[in-house]
Amino acid sequence: MLHFELHEFDSPDEKGSGKHMHDPFLQMLDDARGIAGIPFKINSGFRSESHNSYVGGKVNSSHLFGYAADIHCTDSRSRYIIIDALTQAGFNRFGIGNTFIHVDSDRDKNPRVSWVY
């Protein structure tokens, strides 16, 4: 990876847990970061079951399996740039929140969807 370090994906309660991230997901995310040309601050990557429960994540959250990340984003222009880059990199699952963009590559879930929080 050129733009990220694994510790950025650690669950807050489990140091070193970023190693559980799925390698193809990280490569696609790194590609998207290169396309976007702006920093991606990772709010959430891998989550332990206890942390996922603490933040109100779904029982089958893609974060639990290393297939998801939440990228910090608070303005419309950056949101567009990030989503466009993620799409160019091959992602097709997006959740849009006020302060983040969720992206995942979980093949066990419906492709080509977007939602709001």
N, CA, C and O of each residue as an XYZ file, in Angstrom:
468
protein
N       0.842     -1.183      0.000
C       0.000      0.000      0.000
C       0.879      1.236      0.000
O       1.904      1.296      0.679
N       0.468      2.189     -0.752
C       1.216      3.427     -0.839
C       0.641      4.537      0.036
O       1.385      5.362      0.566
N      -0.674      4.555      0.184
C      -1.319      5.681      0.851
C      -1.773      5.399      2.282
O      -2.139      6.329      3.000
N      -1.757      4.151      2.704
C      -2.266      3.791      4.024
C      -1.254      2.964      4.791
O      -0.329      2.386      4.219
N      -1.453      2.923      6.103
C      -0.722      2.010      6.971
C      -1.763      1.168      7.695
O      -2.833      1.670      8.038
N      -1.467     -0.088      7.928
C      -2.452     -1.003      8.506
C      -3.040     -0.513      9.820
O      -4.215     -0.758     10.095
N      -2.248      0.174     10.637
C      -2.761      0.629     11.932
C      -3.944      1.588     11.782
O      -4.733      1.742     12.715
N      -4.076      2.232     10.624
C      -5.217      3.126     10.387
C      -6.539      2.355     10.388
O      -7.602      2.954     10.552
N      -6.482      1.041     10.208
C      -7.667      0.205     10.119
C      -7.927     -0.586     11.390
O      -8.846     -1.405     11.433
N      -7.118     -0.349     12.442
C      -7.278     -1.063     13.711
C      -8.614     -0.733     14.368
O      -9.071      0.409     14.338
N      -9.233     -1.757     14.963
C     -10.359     -1.522     15.855
C      -9.793     -0.807     17.081
O      -8.731     -1.193     17.568
N     -10.470      0.224     17.593
C      -9.904      0.981     18.723
C      -9.581      0.134     19.956
O      -8.732      0.503     20.768
N     -10.257     -0.989     20.083
C     -10.038     -1.835     21.258
C      -9.120     -3.019     20.986
O      -8.967     -3.890     21.843
N      -8.505     -3.064     19.802
C      -7.650     -4.204     19.466
C      -6.478     -3.749     18.600
O      -6.543     -3.783     17.371
N      -5.414     -3.326     19.263
C      -4.226     -2.863     18.549
C      -3.705     -3.960     17.611
O      -3.623     -5.132     17.980
N      -3.358     -3.546     16.395
C      -2.835     -4.485     15.410
C      -3.899     -5.225     14.615
O      -3.572     -6.051     13.763
N      -5.164     -4.941     14.881
C      -6.241     -5.678     14.218
C      -6.443     -5.261     12.761
O      -7.201     -5.909     12.038
N      -5.787     -4.205     12.326
C      -5.850     -3.825     10.920
C      -5.338     -4.931     10.010
O      -5.648     -4.957      8.818
N      -4.554     -5.844     10.574
C      -4.037     -6.972      9.792
C      -5.158     -7.890      9.313
O      -4.937     -8.727      8.437
N      -6.349     -7.746      9.871
C      -7.494     -8.569      9.472
C      -8.227     -8.015      8.246
O      -9.188     -8.614      7.763
N      -7.767     -6.883      7.757
C      -8.405     -6.313      6.566
C      -8.115     -7.199      5.358
O      -7.029     -7.765      5.239
N      -9.071     -7.309      4.490
C      -8.963     -8.132      3.284
C      -8.044     -7.421      2.286
O      -8.298     -6.275      1.916
N      -6.984     -8.095      1.855
C      -5.980     -7.477      0.981
C      -6.545     -6.884     -0.309
O      -6.190     -5.755     -0.647
N      -7.411     -7.592     -1.050
C      -7.962     -6.981     -2.278
C      -8.774     -5.704     -1.989
O      -8.763     -4.767     -2.787
N      -9.476     -5.675     -0.844
C     -10.196     -4.456     -0.464
C      -9.215     -3.309     -0.273
O      -9.432     -2.209     -0.782
N      -8.133     -3.566      0.463
C      -7.142     -2.514      0.712
C      -6.492     -2.035     -0.586
O      -6.226     -0.842     -0.736
N      -6.238     -2.931     -1.510
C      -5.640     -2.532     -2.783
C      -6.592     -1.631     -3.564
O      -6.176     -0.616     -4.123
N      -7.875     -2.008     -3.601
C      -8.857     -1.170     -4.294
C      -8.966      0.204     -3.629
O      -9.060      1.225     -4.310
N      -8.954      0.218     -2.286
C      -9.050      1.480     -1.563
C      -7.820      2.346     -1.827
O      -7.929      3.562     -1.985
N      -6.666      1.717     -1.871
C      -5.437      2.441     -2.173
C      -5.486      3.009     -3.597
O      -5.064      4.140     -3.837
N      -6.004      2.211     -4.536
C      -6.174      2.701     -5.912
C      -7.098      3.917     -5.941
O      -6.819      4.905     -6.621
N      -8.197      3.832     -5.197
C      -9.152      4.948     -5.151
C      -8.503      6.202     -4.579
O      -8.736      7.305     -5.073
N      -7.698      6.039     -3.551
C      -7.012      7.190     -2.946
C      -6.083      7.839     -3.967
O      -5.993      9.066     -4.029
N      -5.401      7.042     -4.755
C      -4.529      7.580     -5.801
C      -5.317      8.323     -6.864
O      -4.886      9.374     -7.339
N      -6.465      7.787     -7.239
C      -7.326      8.429     -8.238
C      -7.863      9.757     -7.711
O      -7.873     10.760     -8.424
N      -8.308      9.751     -6.454
C      -8.921     10.953     -5.870
C      -7.938     12.108     -5.734
O      -8.300     13.266     -5.946
N      -6.708     11.797     -5.386
C      -5.719     12.852     -5.216
C      -5.911     13.682     -3.963
O      -5.309     14.746     -3.820
N      -6.758     13.195     -3.043
C      -6.941     13.865     -1.751
C      -6.793     12.808     -0.652
O      -7.012     11.624     -0.909
N      -6.428     13.212      0.552
C      -6.261     12.242      1.634
C      -7.569     11.542      1.994
O      -8.642     12.139      1.900
N      -7.482     10.296      2.399
C      -8.613      9.556      2.952
C      -8.271      9.307      4.418
O      -7.329      8.571      4.714
N      -9.017      9.905      5.328
C      -8.845      9.621      6.755
C      -9.837      8.515      7.109
O     -11.043      8.666      6.914
N      -9.325      7.414      7.627
C     -10.156      6.260      7.955
C     -10.737      6.428      9.361
O     -10.006      6.446     10.351
N     -12.062      6.550      9.428
C     -12.742      6.622     10.725
C     -12.908      5.242     11.340
O     -12.812      5.075     12.556
N     -13.159      4.253     10.485
C     -13.407      2.900     10.957
C     -13.003      1.915      9.875
O     -13.382      2.061      8.713
N     -12.239      0.921     10.264
C     -11.844     -0.148      9.345
C     -12.326     -1.458      9.926
O     -13.529     -1.704     10.002
N     -11.384     -2.308     10.341
C     -11.764     -3.547     10.998
C     -12.397     -3.203     12.341
O     -11.972     -2.268     13.019
N     -13.426     -3.978     12.719
C     -14.038     -3.819     14.040
C     -14.087     -5.160     14.743
O     -14.468     -6.172     14.154
N     -13.700     -5.158     16.000
C     -13.917     -6.339     16.831
C     -15.426     -6.439     17.075
O     -16.149     -5.459     16.896
N     -15.894     -7.604     17.479
C     -17.327     -7.753     17.752
C     -17.775     -6.799     18.851
O     -18.857     -6.219     18.765
N     -16.952     -6.633     19.880
C     -17.351     -5.750     20.984
C     -17.410     -4.293     20.532
O     -18.329     -3.567     20.912
N     -16.444     -3.857     19.726
C     -16.486     -2.472     19.251
C     -17.645     -2.269     18.276
O     -18.302     -1.228     18.305
N     -17.897     -3.239     17.428
C     -19.017     -3.145     16.504
C     -20.331     -2.982     17.268
O     -21.180     -2.171     16.898
N     -20.484     -3.753     18.320
C     -21.674     -3.653     19.164
C     -21.744     -2.285     19.832
O     -22.812     -1.676     19.890
N     -20.614     -1.802     20.335
C     -20.533     -0.502     21.005
C     -20.980      0.643     20.098
O     -21.655      1.567     20.551
N     -20.602      0.585     18.808
C     -20.954      1.670     17.888
C     -22.301      1.445     17.207
O     -22.714      2.246     16.369
N     -22.985      0.363     17.561
C     -24.301      0.096     16.987
C     -24.252     -0.493     15.588
O     -25.208     -0.366     14.824
N     -23.129     -1.145     15.245
C     -23.005     -1.769     13.929
C     -23.908     -2.981     13.801
O     -24.301     -3.584     14.800
N     -24.232     -3.332     12.573
C     -25.081     -4.489     12.314
C     -24.340     -5.776     12.681
O     -23.110     -5.830     12.642
N     -25.092     -6.794     13.033
C     -24.531     -8.073     13.442
C     -23.650     -8.671     12.344
O     -22.643     -9.312     12.645
N     -24.012     -8.471     11.092
C     -23.240     -9.008      9.963
C     -22.435     -7.923      9.255
O     -22.189     -8.019      8.053
N     -22.029     -6.904      9.985
C     -21.282     -5.782      9.413
C     -20.051     -6.254      8.646
O     -19.309     -7.121      9.106
N     -19.854     -5.676      7.489
C     -18.670     -5.988      6.670
C     -17.384     -5.579      7.374
O     -16.312     -6.087      7.045
N     -17.476     -4.661      8.342
C     -16.304     -4.252      9.128
C     -15.736     -5.431      9.933
O     -14.530     -5.501     10.168
N     -16.600     -6.344     10.348
C     -16.174     -7.490     11.160
C     -15.275     -8.443     10.398
O     -14.529     -9.220     10.996
N     -15.347     -8.382      9.076
C     -14.623     -9.330      8.233
C     -13.519     -8.681      7.404
O     -12.874     -9.341      6.590
N     -13.304     -7.370      7.619
C     -12.235     -6.671      6.918
C     -12.569     -6.279      5.495
O     -11.678     -6.101      4.665
N     -13.872     -6.144      5.212
C     -14.316     -5.781      3.864
C     -14.875     -4.360      3.796
O     -15.504     -4.004      2.800
N     -14.663     -3.542      4.824
C     -15.296     -2.221      4.840
C     -14.426     -1.179      5.521
O     -13.572     -1.485      6.353
N     -14.676      0.068      5.132
C     -14.046      1.210      5.794
C     -15.002      2.390      5.744
O     -15.787      2.533      4.807
N     -14.925      3.224      6.757
C     -15.635      4.501      6.769
C     -14.585      5.584      6.601
O     -13.630      5.670      7.373
N     -14.776      6.406      5.584
C     -13.832      7.467      5.239
C     -14.404      8.787      5.706
O     -15.538      9.127      5.367
N     -13.642      9.532      6.475
C     -14.079     10.837      6.973
C     -14.355     11.782      5.812
O     -13.538     11.916      4.901
N     -15.510     12.434      5.852
C     -15.859     13.391      4.808
C     -16.993     14.272      5.303
O     -18.019     13.767      5.760
N     -16.816     15.597      5.213
C     -17.844     16.507      5.721
C     -18.300     17.561      4.721
O     -19.132     18.405      5.054
N     -17.764     17.527      3.488
C     -18.210     18.541      2.520
C     -18.583     17.871      1.191
O     -18.066     16.808      0.847
N     -19.474     18.509      0.469
C     -20.039     17.937     -0.753
C     -19.015     17.714     -1.851
O     -19.079     16.699     -2.545
N     -18.086     18.616     -2.027
C     -17.088     18.473     -3.093
C     -16.192     17.262     -2.843
O     -15.967     16.455     -3.744
N     -15.684     17.138     -1.621
C     -14.855     15.975     -1.282
C     -15.662     14.686     -1.393
O     -15.147     13.666     -1.852
N     -16.920     14.729     -0.976
C     -17.784     13.551     -1.068
C     -17.876     13.077     -2.518
O     -17.766     11.883     -2.794
N     -18.076     14.006     -3.428
C     -18.159     13.644     -4.844
C     -16.832     13.051     -5.334
O     -16.819     12.014     -5.996
N     -15.735     13.706     -5.008
C     -14.413     13.240     -5.447
C     -14.137     11.829     -4.921
O     -13.653     10.972     -5.660
N     -14.443     11.593     -3.655
C     -14.178     10.288     -3.041
C     -15.054      9.204     -3.669
O     -14.557      8.137     -4.028
N     -16.346      9.471     -3.803
C     -17.247      8.463     -4.384
C     -16.884      8.181     -5.837
O     -16.914      7.030     -6.272
N     -16.546      9.214     -6.583
C     -16.143      9.015     -7.975
C     -14.889      8.140     -8.048
O     -14.821      7.222     -8.865
N     -13.911      8.417     -7.210
C     -12.673      7.627     -7.202
C     -12.936      6.190     -6.762
O     -12.377      5.255     -7.335
N     -13.783      6.006     -5.748
C     -14.121      4.659     -5.299
C     -14.794      3.863     -6.415
O     -14.518      2.678     -6.602
N     -15.671      4.525     -7.144
C     -16.356      3.870     -8.262
C     -15.362      3.491     -9.357
O     -15.411      2.381     -9.885
N     -14.468      4.407     -9.693
C     -13.450      4.111    -10.712
C     -12.555      2.941    -10.290
O     -12.075      2.185    -11.134
N     -12.337      2.802     -8.988
C     -11.487      1.725     -8.474
C     -12.227      0.380     -8.423
O     -11.614     -0.660     -8.183
N     -13.541      0.407     -8.648
C     -14.303     -0.837     -8.713
C     -15.299     -1.083     -7.604
O     -15.966     -2.117     -7.598
N     -15.417     -0.167     -6.671
C     -16.410     -0.333     -5.596
C     -17.809     -0.014     -6.105
O     -17.982      0.796     -7.015
N     -18.817     -0.671     -5.498
C     -20.201     -0.383     -5.886
C     -21.175     -0.461     -4.713
O     -22.382     -0.600     -4.913
N     -20.654     -0.372     -3.497
C     -21.504     -0.335     -2.296
C     -21.075      0.854     -1.433
O     -19.942      0.910     -0.955
N     -21.999      1.805     -1.241
C     -21.689      3.042     -0.522
C     -22.795      3.407      0.464
O     -23.979      3.327      0.139
N     -22.401      3.805      1.663
C     -23.315      4.385      2.633
C     -22.855      5.810      2.899
O     -21.673      6.047      3.149
N     -23.775      6.750      2.847
C     -23.427      8.161      2.997
C     -23.965      8.693      4.327
O     -25.171      8.690      4.574
N     -23.044      9.146      5.171
C     -23.418      9.774      6.430
C     -23.034     11.245      6.407
O     -22.414     11.707      5.449
N     -23.386     11.969      7.423
C     -23.050     13.399      7.491
C     -21.553     13.636      7.576
O     -21.053     14.649      7.087
N     -20.830     12.700      8.198
C     -19.400     12.917      8.425
C     -18.509     11.818      7.851
O     -17.305     11.797      8.107
N     -19.096     10.907      7.078
C     -18.305      9.802      6.538
C     -18.970      9.183      5.324
O     -20.154      9.387      5.056
N     -18.159      8.414      4.595
C     -18.641      7.574      3.503
C     -18.237      6.147      3.857
O     -17.057      5.857      4.058
N     -19.221      5.265      3.929
C     -18.942      3.849      4.123
C     -18.742      3.229      2.746
O     -19.506      3.505      1.822
N     -17.724      2.400      2.609
C     -17.506      1.655      1.371
C     -17.161      0.225      1.757
O     -16.422     -0.009      2.714
N     -17.703     -0.735      1.002
C     -17.320     -2.113      1.256
C     -17.316     -2.917     -0.032
O     -17.872     -2.510     -1.052
N     -16.673     -4.066      0.049
C     -16.591     -4.972     -1.094
C     -17.039     -6.367     -0.678
O     -16.472     -7.368     -1.115
N     -18.053     -6.423      0.162
C     -18.559     -7.674      0.707
C     -19.378     -8.405     -0.355
O     -20.474     -7.971     -0.709
N     -18.849     -9.498     -0.853
C     -19.514    -10.248     -1.929
C     -20.757    -10.995     -1.441
O     -21.534    -11.492     -2.257
N     -20.954    -11.079     -0.140
C     -22.138    -11.735      0.399
C     -23.333    -10.776      0.492
O     -24.402    -11.153      0.970
N     -23.141     -9.551      0.036
C     -24.210     -8.550      0.092
C     -24.518     -8.040     -1.312
O     -23.702     -8.163     -2.225
N     -25.702     -7.470     -1.465
C     -26.134     -6.985     -2.773
C     -25.173     -5.946     -3.338
O     -24.791     -5.010     -2.636
N     -24.779     -6.103     -4.599
C     -23.923     -5.106     -5.246
C     -24.750     -3.928     -5.762
O     -25.978     -3.978     -5.816
N     -24.035     -2.871     -6.138
C     -24.629     -1.697     -6.770
C     -25.747     -1.077     -5.948
O     -26.873     -0.907     -6.415
N     -25.403     -0.747     -4.713
C     -26.358     -0.115     -3.811
C     -25.705      1.078     -3.122
O     -24.487      1.138     -2.952
N     -26.535      2.002     -2.742
C     -26.101      3.110     -1.897
C     -27.233      3.413     -0.931
O     -28.403      3.172     -1.227
N     -26.871      3.942      0.215
C     -27.852      4.250      1.236
C     -27.364      5.435      2.046
O     -26.203      5.831      1.951
N     -28.246      5.989      2.831
C     -27.899      7.094      3.719
C     -28.138      6.676      5.154
O     -28.969      5.816      5.444
N     -27.382      7.310      6.053
C     -27.524      7.029      7.475
C     -28.332      8.141      8.118
O     -28.575      8.108      9.324
